Amino acid sequence: NRLKYELEHPRIGLICDEMVDYTLWIKGLKSRQEYFADYVARIFTQDKYPHLLEVGCGHHARLSSLLVLKGYKMSAMDPKLENIKDSIEGIQDFFNYEKTSILKYDAIIAQEPCDATEHIIRLCTKEKKDFIISLCASPHRFINGEMPGSADEWYEHLIAIDPNHTILIYPNMVPGYNTPVM
C-alpha cells in the first residue's frame, strides 16, 4: 500500500496524500476533505452558491457528501464514481472543457483533480463561472499532451489561461501543509 511505501521510502520535499491523511488522523485533526469543505463554504456561501459541481470526486464523492451536510445541492463528476448517496447527483464521466456543460451550476469545485484541472479553468473562464481548485503538488499533463517540468511550470501555465481571474494562493487551510489553491 502507498502509505507503507512512503513510510519505508521517504522523499525529501514530497509527501503522498495517504501520508498527509495519516498525519492529520494521528494528530486528531480533520481530514483534508473536511478542511477543504470548510474553505469552500467560507468562499462560496450557500446562499449565493447553492448548487456546486465537484469535479474529480473519486469513487465516493466524500467532499460532496460533506457539503450536502452544510446545505448545498451537490453534483459530483468522475469516471470512477460509484456508490454515492442519493442526495448527490452523480455523473460518471470525464470533465472536458469542449463537451461538459456547467450552465446549471453556481460554481465548480475540485480537490486535486489532476488532469481535469486545465479543463476546469478553461471552461470556467469561457463560461465566466467561479471555481475553487485545491491543486496537486505535482504537475500534470497539459491538454496538448506535453508534460511540464515542475509544479511551478504547471501552475504558471494554468494562470496564463486567464491571468486576470486565475490566481494562485496558499491559504492557511490544512495545518502544517502549504496547499496551493486557484
PLY file of the C-alpha trace (Angstrom):
ply
format ascii 1.0
element vertex 182
property float x
property float y
property float z
element edge 181
property int vertex1
property int vertex2
end_header
0.00 0.00 0.00
1.04 3.59 -0.66
1.33 4.67 2.98
3.61 1.75 3.87
5.82 2.53 0.86
6.06 6.22 1.84
7.00 5.34 5.41
9.73 2.97 4.19
10.99 5.27 1.37
10.55 8.92 2.43
11.14 11.51 -0.30
12.62 14.90 0.53
10.09 17.65 -0.11
7.36 15.27 -1.32
4.58 13.54 0.53
1.73 11.35 -0.68
-1.91 12.09 0.09
-2.16 9.00 2.28
0.72 10.27 4.44
-0.96 13.65 4.85
-4.25 11.99 5.79
-2.50 9.64 8.22
-0.58 12.52 9.82
-3.77 14.54 10.31
-5.62 11.50 11.67
-2.85 10.58 14.13
-2.93 14.18 15.44
-6.72 14.01 15.88
-7.31 16.66 13.21
-9.91 16.83 10.47
-9.30 15.26 7.04
-8.12 17.23 4.02
-11.65 16.91 2.61
-13.15 18.40 5.78
-10.72 21.33 5.70
-11.43 21.94 2.00
-15.20 21.72 2.58
-14.88 24.38 5.29
-12.80 26.54 2.93
-15.31 26.17 0.08
-18.18 27.08 2.43
-16.35 30.27 3.51
-15.72 31.38 -0.09
-18.86 30.06 -1.82
-21.55 30.77 0.74
-24.58 28.52 0.43
-26.97 31.45 -0.09
-25.07 32.72 -3.17
-23.79 29.37 -4.50
-26.44 26.76 -3.61
-25.58 24.25 -6.38
-21.95 23.16 -6.79
-20.31 20.68 -9.15
-17.39 18.74 -7.71
-15.03 17.56 -10.46
-12.67 14.63 -9.91
-14.58 13.40 -6.87
-13.17 9.87 -6.98
-15.18 6.75 -6.20
-17.35 8.07 -3.36
-17.59 11.90 -3.63
-16.72 12.44 0.04
-16.25 16.20 -0.40
-19.73 16.45 -1.94
-21.16 14.46 0.98
-19.60 16.91 3.43
-21.02 19.89 1.54
-24.52 18.33 1.42
-24.36 18.31 5.24
-23.68 22.06 5.06
-26.85 22.61 2.98
-25.51 22.62 -0.58
-27.11 20.92 -3.56
-24.24 18.84 -4.94
-23.39 17.20 -8.22
-20.24 15.10 -8.48
-18.36 14.06 -11.63
-15.69 11.41 -12.08
-15.29 8.46 -14.47
-14.60 6.24 -11.42
-17.69 7.37 -9.49
-19.67 4.60 -7.76
-21.86 4.11 -4.70
-22.76 7.68 -3.82
-25.52 8.98 -1.61
-28.95 9.66 -3.09
-28.63 13.31 -2.09
-25.84 13.82 -4.67
-26.33 13.88 -8.44
-23.66 11.50 -9.74
-22.13 11.95 -13.20
-19.86 9.08 -14.19
-17.81 10.80 -16.89
-14.66 12.79 -17.63
-14.80 16.59 -17.34
-13.95 18.03 -20.75
-13.89 21.75 -21.49
-15.16 21.17 -25.03
-18.06 18.84 -24.11
-19.16 19.32 -20.49
-21.99 21.74 -19.72
-21.67 23.73 -16.49
-24.51 26.19 -17.02
-26.78 24.78 -14.28
-24.14 25.04 -11.54
-23.40 28.11 -9.45
-19.69 27.25 -9.16
-17.21 24.45 -9.77
-15.01 22.94 -7.07
-12.27 20.34 -7.20
-9.78 18.87 -4.77
-6.69 17.70 -6.61
-8.48 16.93 -9.90
-5.17 16.12 -11.66
-5.57 16.13 -15.45
-9.02 17.79 -15.22
-7.52 20.97 -13.75
-6.77 22.72 -17.04
-10.17 21.66 -18.42
-11.91 23.23 -15.41
-10.05 26.52 -15.72
-10.59 26.75 -19.49
-14.33 26.06 -19.29
-14.94 28.24 -16.23
-13.06 31.09 -17.94
-15.13 30.67 -21.11
-18.45 30.50 -19.21
-17.44 33.12 -16.59
-18.14 30.59 -13.84
-16.49 30.86 -10.41
-14.27 27.98 -9.30
-12.01 26.83 -6.49
-9.41 24.15 -7.10
-7.15 22.70 -4.45
-4.17 21.78 -6.63
-1.89 18.78 -6.63
1.67 19.47 -5.53
2.99 17.65 -8.59
2.47 18.68 -12.22
0.04 17.07 -14.64
-0.05 16.93 -18.43
-1.25 19.94 -20.32
-4.27 19.41 -22.56
-1.89 19.40 -25.54
-0.18 16.31 -24.08
3.06 17.97 -23.03
4.36 17.37 -19.52
5.60 20.39 -17.55
8.99 20.07 -15.89
7.78 21.17 -12.45
4.70 22.05 -10.43
5.63 25.73 -10.73
5.69 25.48 -14.55
2.27 23.77 -14.40
0.86 26.49 -12.12
2.21 29.24 -14.41
0.56 27.57 -17.42
-2.78 27.41 -15.57
-2.58 31.05 -14.51
-1.75 32.13 -18.08
-5.13 30.80 -19.28
-6.82 33.80 -17.65
-4.31 35.84 -15.61
-6.93 38.45 -14.69
-9.11 35.91 -12.86
-6.89 32.91 -12.09
-4.67 33.44 -9.09
-2.56 31.04 -7.07
-2.76 31.34 -3.30
-1.62 29.26 -0.35
-4.38 29.78 2.24
-3.93 28.52 5.77
-6.29 25.65 5.09
-4.70 22.40 6.33
-2.49 22.76 9.44
1.16 22.08 8.67
0.77 21.99 4.87
1.03 24.62 2.15
-1.92 23.78 -0.05
-1.92 25.53 -3.45
-5.38 26.80 -4.42
-6.69 28.58 -7.51
0 1
1 2
2 3
3 4
4 5
5 6
6 7
7 8
8 9
9 10
10 11
11 12
12 13
13 14
14 15
15 16
16 17
17 18
18 19
19 20
20 21
21 22
22 23
23 24
24 25
25 26
26 27
27 28
28 29
29 30
30 31
31 32
32 33
33 34
34 35
35 36
36 37
37 38
38 39
39 40
40 41
41 42
42 43
43 44
44 45
45 46
46 47
47 48
48 49
49 50
50 51
51 52
52 53
53 54
54 55
55 56
56 57
57 58
58 59
59 60
60 61
61 62
62 63
63 64
64 65
65 66
66 67
67 68
68 69
69 70
70 71
71 72
72 73
73 74
74 75
75 76
76 77
77 78
78 79
79 80
80 81
81 82
82 83
83 84
84 85
85 86
86 87
87 88
88 89
89 90
90 91
91 92
92 93
93 94
94 95
95 96
96 97
97 98
98 99
99 100
100 101
101 102
102 103
103 104
104 105
105 106
106 107
107 108
108 109
109 110
110 111
111 112
112 113
113 114
114 115
115 116
116 117
117 118
118 119
119 120
120 121
121 122
122 123
123 124
124 125
125 126
126 127
127 128
128 129
129 130
130 131
131 132
132 133
133 134
134 135
135 136
136 137
137 138
138 139
139 140
140 141
141 142
142 143
143 144
144 145
145 146
146 147
147 148
148 149
149 150
150 151
151 152
152 153
153 154
154 155
155 156
156 157
157 158
158 159
159 160
160 161
161 162
162 163
163 164
164 165
165 166
166 167
167 168
168 169
169 170
170 171
171 172
172 173
173 174
174 175
175 176
176 177
177 178
178 179
179 180
180 181
